[in-house]
Amino acid sequence: MSKLIIHQNKINDIEKVLEVCPFNALENIDGKITVNAACKMCSICVKKGPVGAFEIVETDRPYIDKSLWTGIAVFIEHSEGRIHPVSYELIGKAKEMAAKINHPVYCLLVGYKVKQYADEILEWGIDELYVYDHKELENFKIEPYKFVFSDFIDKTKPSSVLVGATNIGRSLAPRVAASFQTGLTADCTILDVQPNTDLDQIRPAFGGNIMAHIRTPDHRPQFATVRYKVFDPPEEKSKKENAKVICPDIDVKDLNSDIEILEIKPKAKTANIEDAQILIAVGRAFKKKEDLEIVNELAKLLDAELGSSRPLIEQGIMDPIRQIGLSGRTVKPKLIITCGVSGAIQFKAGMSNADTIIAINSDKNAPIFDVAHYGIVGDVYEIIPQLIEMIKKKTNN
């Protein structure tokens, strides 16, 4: 770890020095320069401040015996009688990384009457499935789920833990990681592993303007959450002959919770753009809701779902559930047609893995053309009606 040391005797003009830090991390306290929590350890003060006034030194790093932590673990999420597909995507990535370092793949399944899913999960080629099946775990409650998750880690000691970036995953993973005093990287878009088992975790940062490359070299296990549709599930099922199902013994008293569930109301079915095979995405080129009629017609002809960039969400033209991007949904359709979407990096991060991308924009320099497989430069109000007519003629013939 690094530490910033300030040599006060080498500072003459305090007010001038305060201006050096772009993050306002330097403060004047009783005539002395101090550093606050806004410090990024960026070294700008060392480079631009008075000579010798600031110094970054390496402090003693905690030691972790990485050989004691083996395996890559995946939290299996389920609801309404089915395994969430993000779990299979994480198994695929776990198997890929585990093969590089010759580690096993563990899975954790928590709930009530969930052992019935065991054979289905083993079919994906994992090594061991740990099942915690108790009445007290029927519904998600943070305390008992955190307890069994921690018990699972204590028993398996995995080097890395992958969790879906779902509502449950985003609630559970940080709490478990904190209990082990280790790091967690949320919403990773790229994962890889080093020969020494350090996990390479890459995710968009600063509003999507940079890609942050994060490692946790001095702590184990390493936690990462990943959105649905970021990775691919294994290409084929291949159950291992020696795969095992393990049901650990625990004291059900440890599953007590201060949360009491009074009623569960099924959520109304809504558009699920994440599973759409064909998507039409609209952007700021559309000025009012009525103008989307031509897009709705195109979507019906193609049996497509509608998605949107952020500006139309903020204007109230589109439903937030249809937003694509870092602050919306990650999609991976076979075909996406973007209509009047400029292609800000936040939007592109949520759809760039589509099999085929067709972009329509009046600006030939729009960033969306950087990721598009096919581009049409023109006004969406002119291009889309022409597309509709071409599809109708093709259909009629």
PyMOL commands that set and color helices and strands:
alter all, ss='L'
color gray80, all
select helices_A, chain A and resi 8-10+14-18+44-48+66-68+85-101+115-122+135-137+142-156+167-179+252-255+273-275+289-302+310-314+320-322+345-348+367-370+380-396
alter helices_A, ss='H'
color red, helices_A
select strands_A, chain A and resi 2-6+26-29+32-35+54-58+72-76+78-79+82-83+105-111+128-133+160-164+184-188+190-193+199-205+210-214+222-226+244-246+278-282+305-308+335-339+356-361+374-377
alter strands_A, ss='S'
color yellow, strands_A
deselect
rebuild
show_as cartoon
